[in-house]
């Protein structure tokens, strides 16, 4: 049950917001003021484009991460790594399904906000934010398992991209703040699924070896190659 906590909590928060946006349609209260406040800070266009670019190409670091993990992992864990990658790939399309269901409009210059270009697809949830949370979140959480001592080198940029993804989408006028919140919540729910699958697939091999040790420990019998206690050696010599 603990493995699915992130998915359950995120879904419980995302569902009512999704229903509300689907009924009321964006912009919801706070959207216009929020996007205007974000866009009021000038000179950050290049940073926003860099973060959005990282979202567009997130499949590259994801593929590289899984490839390195496959090379470094134990043979018995390779199936779990491949399963994790497959689930990660399948869930990438989750935001598109939600967009079709909610069918909420994107920002428009009619509200006095700037947009970098016109987009025809629905706005809720933000697909960039959803995908960044799912992909870079997976990399950040599983990096210690996959990369060992090199994990910090990828965790820092991964977390940074996730943190800035929502701001970048609002800054260029691609999404309302409510779209971004939905992207974070549904992305976290999808991330929880990947992590639950990964932990369930990777942990049993370690758990099995631990379970094999327990009967010997509880029986008091020494394991193969284990020296007997001093008291038992003395009793045997009498």
C-alpha positions as CSV (number, residue, x, y, z in Angstrom):
1,X,0.0,0.0,0.0
2,X,2.8,2.4,0.8
3,X,4.2,2.0,-2.7
4,X,1.0,3.6,-4.1
5,X,0.7,6.5,-1.6
6,X,2.1,9.1,-4.0
7,X,-0.3,8.0,-6.8
8,X,-3.3,8.0,-4.5
9,X,-2.7,11.3,-2.9
10,X,-1.9,13.1,-6.1
11,X,-4.9,11.6,-7.8
12,X,-7.2,12.7,-5.0
13,X,-6.0,16.2,-5.4
14,X,-6.0,16.2,-9.2
15,X,-9.5,14.7,-9.8
16,X,-11.6,17.6,-8.3
17,X,-9.4,20.2,-10.0
18,X,-9.8,18.4,-13.3
19,X,-13.6,18.2,-12.9
20,X,-13.8,21.9,-11.9
21,X,-11.7,23.0,-14.9
22,X,-13.7,20.8,-17.3
23,X,-17.0,22.3,-16.1
24,X,-15.9,26.0,-15.6
25,X,-13.2,26.1,-18.3
26,X,-10.0,28.1,-18.1
27,X,-9.2,30.7,-17.1
28,X,-10.4,29.8,-13.6
29,X,-10.1,32.4,-10.8
30,X,-6.5,33.4,-10.3
31,X,-5.3,32.3,-13.7
32,X,-5.2,35.7,-15.4
33,X,-3.6,37.4,-12.4
34,X,-1.1,34.6,-12.1
35,X,0.1,34.6,-15.7
36,X,0.3,38.4,-15.7
37,X,2.5,38.3,-12.6
38,X,4.8,35.7,-14.0
39,X,5.2,37.5,-17.3
40,X,5.7,40.9,-15.6
41,X,9.4,39.9,-15.0
42,X,11.3,40.6,-18.2
43,X,14.5,39.2,-19.6
44,X,13.9,35.5,-18.7
45,X,12.9,34.3,-22.1
46,X,16.0,32.3,-22.8
47,X,15.8,30.5,-19.5
48,X,12.1,29.6,-20.2
49,X,12.9,28.4,-23.7
50,X,15.8,26.3,-22.3
51,X,13.6,24.6,-19.8
52,X,10.9,24.0,-22.4
53,X,13.5,22.6,-24.7
54,X,14.6,20.2,-22.0
55,X,11.0,19.0,-21.8
56,X,10.7,18.6,-25.6
57,X,13.8,16.3,-25.6
58,X,13.2,14.5,-22.3
59,X,13.2,11.1,-24.1
60,X,16.9,11.5,-24.7
61,X,18.1,11.6,-21.0
62,X,15.4,9.0,-20.2
63,X,16.8,6.6,-22.8
64,X,20.4,7.3,-21.7
65,X,19.5,6.7,-18.1
66,X,17.8,3.4,-18.7
67,X,20.7,2.3,-21.0
68,X,23.3,3.0,-18.3
69,X,21.1,1.4,-15.7
70,X,20.9,-1.8,-17.8
71,X,24.6,-1.9,-18.1
72,X,25.3,-1.4,-14.4
73,X,22.5,-3.6,-12.9
74,X,22.7,-7.2,-11.9
75,X,21.5,-9.8,-14.4
76,X,18.4,-10.7,-12.3
77,X,17.4,-7.0,-12.2
78,X,17.4,-6.4,-16.0
79,X,13.8,-7.5,-16.4
80,X,12.7,-5.0,-13.7
81,X,14.7,-2.2,-15.4
82,X,13.0,-2.9,-18.8
83,X,9.6,-3.1,-17.2
84,X,10.2,0.3,-15.5
85,X,11.2,1.8,-18.9
86,X,8.1,0.3,-20.6
87,X,5.7,1.7,-17.9
88,X,7.5,5.1,-18.2
89,X,7.0,5.1,-21.9
90,X,3.3,4.1,-21.8
91,X,2.4,6.7,-19.2
92,X,3.9,9.5,-21.4
93,X,0.5,9.6,-23.2
94,X,-1.5,10.1,-20.1
95,X,-1.6,13.9,-20.4
96,X,-3.0,13.7,-24.0
97,X,-5.9,11.5,-22.7
98,X,-6.6,14.0,-20.0
99,X,-6.5,16.9,-22.4
100,X,-9.2,15.3,-24.5
101,X,-11.4,14.7,-21.5
102,X,-11.1,18.1,-19.9
103,X,-10.9,20.1,-23.2
104,X,-10.0,23.4,-21.6
105,X,-8.7,26.3,-23.7
106,X,-5.1,27.7,-23.5
107,X,-4.2,31.4,-22.8
108,X,-5.3,34.0,-25.3
109,X,-4.1,37.6,-26.0
110,X,-7.7,38.6,-25.4
111,X,-7.0,38.4,-21.7
112,X,-4.0,40.8,-22.0
113,X,-1.4,38.1,-21.8
114,X,1.5,37.3,-24.1
115,X,1.7,34.0,-26.0
116,X,4.7,32.8,-28.0
117,X,2.6,31.0,-30.5
118,X,-1.0,29.6,-31.1
119,X,-1.6,26.1,-30.0
120,X,-4.6,24.1,-31.0
121,X,-4.6,21.3,-28.4
122,X,-6.3,21.6,-25.0
123,X,-4.5,23.2,-22.1
124,X,-5.3,21.1,-19.1
125,X,-3.1,19.6,-17.8
126,X,0.2,20.9,-19.1
127,X,1.7,18.1,-21.1
128,X,5.2,19.5,-20.6
129,X,4.9,19.7,-16.8
130,X,3.3,16.2,-16.7
131,X,6.0,14.7,-18.8
132,X,8.8,16.4,-16.9
133,X,7.5,15.3,-13.5
134,X,7.1,11.8,-14.8
135,X,10.4,11.5,-16.7
136,X,12.9,13.7,-14.7
137,X,11.2,12.7,-11.5
138,X,11.9,9.0,-12.3
139,X,15.5,9.8,-13.1
140,X,15.9,11.9,-9.9
141,X,14.4,9.2,-7.6
142,X,16.0,6.1,-9.1
143,X,19.4,7.6,-9.8
144,X,21.0,6.4,-6.6
145,X,19.9,2.8,-7.5
146,X,20.9,3.1,-11.1
147,X,24.0,5.2,-11.0
148,X,25.4,4.9,-7.5
149,X,28.0,7.6,-6.7
150,X,27.2,9.4,-9.9
151,X,23.6,10.0,-9.0
152,X,24.1,13.7,-7.9
153,X,25.3,14.6,-11.3
154,X,21.9,13.9,-12.8
155,X,19.6,14.4,-9.8
156,X,20.4,18.2,-9.5
157,X,19.5,19.1,-13.1
158,X,16.5,16.7,-13.2
159,X,15.0,18.3,-10.0
160,X,15.8,21.8,-11.4
161,X,13.9,21.1,-14.6
162,X,10.9,19.8,-12.7
163,X,10.9,22.8,-10.5
164,X,11.0,25.3,-13.3
165,X,8.8,23.5,-15.8
166,X,5.6,25.1,-14.6
167,X,7.0,28.6,-14.5
168,X,8.4,28.2,-18.0
169,X,5.1,27.1,-19.5
170,X,3.3,30.1,-18.0
171,X,6.1,32.5,-18.9
172,X,5.8,31.8,-22.6
173,X,2.0,31.9,-22.5
174,X,1.5,28.2,-23.3
175,X,-0.6,27.4,-20.2
176,X,-2.7,28.9,-17.5
177,X,-1.4,28.4,-13.9
178,X,-4.3,25.9,-13.3
179,X,-3.0,23.9,-16.3
180,X,0.4,23.8,-14.6
181,X,-1.0,22.7,-11.3
182,X,-2.9,19.9,-13.0
183,X,0.4,18.9,-14.8
184,X,2.2,18.6,-11.5
185,X,-0.5,16.6,-9.8
186,X,-1.2,14.2,-12.6
187,X,2.5,13.9,-13.3
188,X,3.2,13.0,-9.7
189,X,0.4,10.4,-9.9
190,X,2.0,8.8,-12.9
191,X,5.4,9.0,-11.3
192,X,4.0,7.1,-8.3
193,X,3.0,4.3,-10.6
194,X,6.5,4.0,-12.1
195,X,8.1,4.0,-8.7
196,X,5.7,1.5,-7.3
197,X,6.4,-0.9,-10.3
198,X,10.1,-0.4,-10.0
199,X,10.2,-1.0,-6.2
200,X,8.0,-4.0,-6.5
201,X,10.2,-5.5,-9.2
202,X,13.5,-4.7,-7.7
203,X,13.0,-5.4,-4.0
204,X,11.9,-9.1,-4.1
205,X,15.3,-10.4,-5.1
206,X,16.9,-8.7,-2.1
207,X,14.0,-9.8,0.1
208,X,14.3,-13.4,-1.0
209,X,18.0,-13.6,0.0
210,X,17.1,-12.0,3.4
211,X,14.3,-14.5,3.9
212,X,16.7,-17.4,3.2
213,X,18.9,-16.3,6.0
214,X,16.2,-16.0,8.6
215,X,15.4,-19.7,9.2
216,X,19.1,-20.4,9.9
217,X,19.3,-17.5,12.3
218,X,16.2,-18.4,14.2
219,X,17.1,-22.1,14.5
220,X,20.4,-21.3,16.1
221,X,22.2,-23.5,13.7
222,X,25.4,-22.1,12.2
223,X,25.3,-21.4,8.5
224,X,27.8,-23.1,6.2
225,X,31.2,-21.7,6.8
226,X,30.1,-19.9,10.0
227,X,32.3,-20.7,13.1
228,X,30.4,-22.3,16.0
229,X,30.1,-20.4,19.3
230,X,32.7,-20.9,22.0
231,X,30.2,-22.4,24.4
232,X,29.2,-25.1,21.9
233,X,32.8,-25.9,21.1
234,X,33.5,-26.4,24.8
235,X,30.4,-28.6,25.2
236,X,31.5,-30.8,22.3
237,X,34.9,-31.3,23.8
238,X,33.6,-32.6,27.1
